Amino acid sequence: MSFLEYNVKTVPTGLRKVLYLNWPLVLLLVAVASVGFLMLYSVAGGQVETWAMPQMKRFVAGMAGMFVVAFVPIWFWRNVSALAYFVSLLLLVAVELFGSIGMGAQRWIEIGPLRIQPSEMMKISLVMLLAAYYDWLDLKKTSRPLWVAIPVLMVLVPTILVLKQPDLGTAILLLAGGGAVMFVAGVSWWYFGTVIALVVALIFGVFESRGTSWQLLEDYQYRRIDTFLDPSSDPLGAGYNITQAQIALGSGGWAGKGFMQGTQSRLNFLPEKHTDFIFTTLAEEFGFLGAFSLLSLYALIIAFCVFSGLGNKDRFASLLTFGIATSFFLFFAVNMSMVMGLMPVVGVPLPLVSYGGTAMMILLLAFGLVQSAHIHRPR
């Protein structure tokens, strides 16, 4: 035992957990959220009360929740993972039955004064359940068909419910996040090859079904695909959002136009400038350097999660950390790809930067699980 380890072990248990926190990860989360506060202040025209202040209050509450989750032993989260999944599933069913509608989609449910989006909860509870499942499962059974079919059902059931809302972006994230946990757990490459082949066939079926009685997507989702393939085909209609976003991205140049000097956002050309398209405001005002700096912060968060997962000898904790890290990567990768025109617009917010309550709170609680895995790892 080293001198440092000896001295840490002489500290009372409660304070020892504080010392064991992954503090670089905490500071990185604060840094990314601060970028969000700055941009929300900018897009509101210098008004802090409009979006920045509510976001700050949510962040403080989310950080408090993160620390509470972090200090709870990781075995507790393993034991409640099934409960978290089924509660999220019931809330998704409740959304289908009597959820509130906003912007053409039925994705929210009101519980007293709270308005929550259960699909955000499912992103994390699904990862928790899959990590617990593979922690329980014998390693020799990981790739056997029966034991692969069970987690596939765990992923498909909430994905179908989310697709019915409709919320294609979150459905994609659920599929990709669940698949990532299965991959890390050691499921055979053959299954993933089969899935890729089915996805290619599904894409073909999506295009073939358009305009038929068995159409697989909503009309607005087809318009998003058309816009993705050729934004200039309808620059004032369906292609307006991505066209204005690309103008903002390109006009930022190397160092940007300056803080609160972005014309696209200031003159309200940018759609959803405080939510899904906030990255374009950042790129316009701070240019390539600002966009790259934010991407670097995201990459460092992923790196600290991966290093923590690799060093954890507890299988559940390790899989949970990798699963949350992968989900977080998908969040910002999909958003950035979407606003840059690399993939269709699917309505995925930029994590910790876009304005939003449920998404931020759930994400910080997820990082609380990462911290719990880090604090309580075998030493």
N, C-alpha and C positions, 0 to 999 in steps of 0.2 A: 504494500500500500504506500503510495507516494505521500509526501508531506501535505500537499494540497488536499488530496482525498481524505487524509486523516482529519484535517481541520474542518472540512465540510461536514464530515460525519459527527463532529462534536457539536454542531449547530442544532438547535431544536428543529423538529421535523417540519413544522410550518414554514419557518424561515429557510430551511434547506430546500424546500420546493421552489421558493422564489429564486434561490441561487442557481438551481438546476434548469430554470426556464431558458429557452432558446432566445436570448435577448437580441441577438442580431436580427432574428426573424421578426420580433416585435417592432424593432426600429424600422425595418423595411416596410412593414405594414403601415406604420405611421407616415412614412415618407410618401408612399403611393397615395394614401388617403389625403395627404396634404396637397398633392398635385390636383386631386379631385376638387378639394375645397377652392383652390385657386382658380380652376377653370370654371367652376359653377359661379363664382363671384364675377368672373369675366363675362360669361354668357348672359348673366343677369344685368349687365350694364353697370357694374359697380355696386349693386344692391346685395348686401350680405343676407338680408332677411328672406329673400325670395327662395333660393335653393341652398346656398352655402351653409347658413345657420342650422336649418333642419337636418342637413346631412352631418354636420358636426355633432349635433346632439345624438343622432343615431349611432355615429361612430363611437362616441364615448360610452353609450349604453352597450354597444356591441363589444367593445374592448373589455368592459367590466364582465360581460357574459363570457368572453374568451378566457379570462383569468379564472372565473369560477369553474368552468369546464376543465381547464388545465389542471387544477388542483385536485379534482376528483380522480381516484385511481382508474387506470385504464381497464382493469378487469370489470369495473362497473359498466363502462360503455360497451364492452363486449356482451355483457349479460342483457343489456336493454336494447341491443341493436335490432332484434326482431320486433320488439314493441314499437320502436321508432319507425321502422319500415311500415308496419301495418297501420299505425296512426296516420302516417303520410298517405298511405293508400286509401284509407277511409275518407280523408279530407279531399283527395282527388275525386272520389266517387261523389262526395257532397258537392263539389264544384259542378260536376256533371248534372246533378239533380236541381240545385238551387243556388249556384254561384252567380255573382254579379258580373255584368257584361261591361267591358270597356274597350274602346277602339276596335270594335268588331269581333272581340274574342271573349270567351267566358273562362277566365283564368283565376279569378279571385273569389274569396269567400269572406264574409263579414261575420266576426264573432265579437259581439258587443261593440266596443269602440275600435276594435282592431280590424284591419283589412289585410289579409295575408294571401300569399300565393303558394299553395301547397306544392306545386311543381318544384319550387326552389328547395323546399324541405326534402323532397324526394331525391334530389341530386346527391345529397349527403347521406341520407338514411339508407339509400341503395348501396352506396360504397361500404357503409358500416356493416350491413347484413352480409354482403358478399365476403368481406374480410373475415367476419365471424364464421361464415360457412366453411371457408377454406382453412381456417384455423382448426375447426372441428374435424374436417374431412381427412382421412388417411391419405398421405401423399401418393400412395400407389393407385388410388381411385380417381385422381384428379382428372385424367383424360378418358375415363370410361364413359360410354354414351349416357347411361342413366344419370350419373353424377354430373355430367355436363348439362343435361336437359333441365335439371332443377334450377341452377342459376340463370339459365337462358329464360325460363319462365319468370323468374324474379325480375329480370330486366324488361321482358316484353310486356307484361301486364301494365305497369305504370306508363310505359312508352305509348301503348295504345290509348290509354286514358288521356294522356297529354296531347296526343295527335288529334283527339276528338275536340279539343278546346276551341280552335286549333292552335297549337304552338309547335311548329316544326323545329324551331331552333332548340328548344329545351328537349324535345324528343331525340334530336341528333346527339345532344350532350349526354342524355341518359344512356343511349346505346353505346356511345364511344367510351364513357366513363366506366360502365359495367364491363365492356370488353377489355378495357385496360387492366382492371383488377383481375379478370380471368387470365389474361396473358401473363401478368406478373406472378400469379399463383402457380403457373406452370402448365396450363392447358395446352394440348398439342397444337402445333402449327397447322395441322391438317384442317382443324375446325375453322381456323381463321381464314384459310384459303377458300374453304367452302362458302363462308360468309361473304367474302369479297366477290366470289362468282355470283352469289345470289343478289348482292347489291347491284352489280352490273346488270343483271337480268331485271331487277326492280326498276332501275333507271330507264331501261328500255321500255318496260311496261308503263311507267309514268307517262312517257311521251306518247306511247301508242294509245293510252286510254283517254287522252284529252278529247273532249267533245262527245264522248260516248256515255252510255247509261252507267258504266262501271268506272267512271272517272276517279282516279286515286287521290288527287289533290283538289284543294279548293281553287276557284278561279283566280283569286288574288295571289295564290302561291305560284300558279303558272305565269302570271304577269311578272312576278319577281324573277322567275327563271328567264323569261324573255328579256327582261331588263338587264339581267346579268350577262346574257349572251351578246346583247347589242343595246347598250344604254341610249345610243343616239337615235334609236328607232322611235322613241317617244320622249323626247327631252323635256317636254312640258307636262307630261302625264306620268306614266309609270316609271319612266327613266329619270324623272326630275331629281329624286333624292340622291341617287348615286352620281349623277352628273354634277350636282352642286358640291357633293362631298369630294369628288376628284378635283374640281376646280380649287377648293380650299386646300387640299393636300398639295397640289402642284404649286399654288401661289405662295406657299410658305417658304419655299426655297431651302437654302442651307441653314439660315439662322432665324427665319421667321420675320413677320412684320412688326413684332413687338407685343408686349402684354396689353390686352384690350384694344388692339389695333386691327384685329381680323375683320375684314369687310364682310365676308360671307356670313359670319355669325352676328356681327353688329347690325347688319342690315336685314337680318332674318331670312337670308336665302337658305341657310342650312336647316333641314328638317330635324326635329327631335334633338336639337343641339345640346340639351342638357342630359340626355339619356343615351340612346344607342349611338349617336353620331358625335359624341363629345371628343373623340380622338381626333377628328378632323379639325376641330377648333384648336386643339393643342398643336397640331402640326402646322396650322396656318399662322399661329401667333409665335411659336418657338421653332418652327422649321424642322429640318431633319435632326438637328442636335437635340431638340426637345423630345421628339418622338423616340429617338434612339435611347435617350436617357430613361424614359419611362419603360421602354422595353427591357433595358438593362436591369432596372429595379425588379421587374417581373421575373427576369431570368435568375436573379440572385435569390428571390423567394423560392423558386423551384429548386435551385441548387441546395439551399439549406434544408429543404424538406427531404430531398433525395439523400443527402449525406446522413440526415437523422434516421431515415428509413433503413439505409444500408448498415448503420451501426447498431440497429436494434435487433436483439436476439429473440424477441417475442414475435411470433408469426403474425398474430392479429394486429399488433401495433405497427409492424413493418408494412403489412399489406394496406392497412388503413392510411398510413402516411403516404405511401405511393399512390393510392387511389385518389386521395384529396389533392395531392400535387398534380396528378394527371388531369383531374377535373378543373383545377385552377388554370392550368395551361390551356385547356380547351376553351375556357371562358374568354380569355383575352385573345387567343389565336383566332377564334371564330369571329369575334367582334372586329378585330383589326383587318382580317381578310375580307369581311363583309363591307366595311367602309372604303376599302381600297379597290373594290371591284373584283377580288379574287374568288369570291363565292357569292351566291345569292344573298340578298338581305333577309335575315331570318329573325331579327328582333332579339339579339343577345346583347345585354349591357356590358360595358367595360368594367371589370371587377374593381371595386373600391374607388372608382372614379366617376362613373355614371350616377346620376341622381336616382335614388331608390331605397326603400326601406327594407323589405323582406330580403332582397338579394344580399345587401350588405350585412345584415344581422346574421343570416344563415351562414354566410361565408366566414365571418369572424368566429362564430361558434365552431365551424369546421376546423379553423386554425387552432381553436382551443383543444380539439381532439388531437391535432398534431402535437401540441404542446404537452398534453397529458401523456401521449405515447413517449415523448422525449423525456419528460420528468420521471416517469415511472418505469423506464426501461431497465432491464437487469444490469447491475453493475458488479 
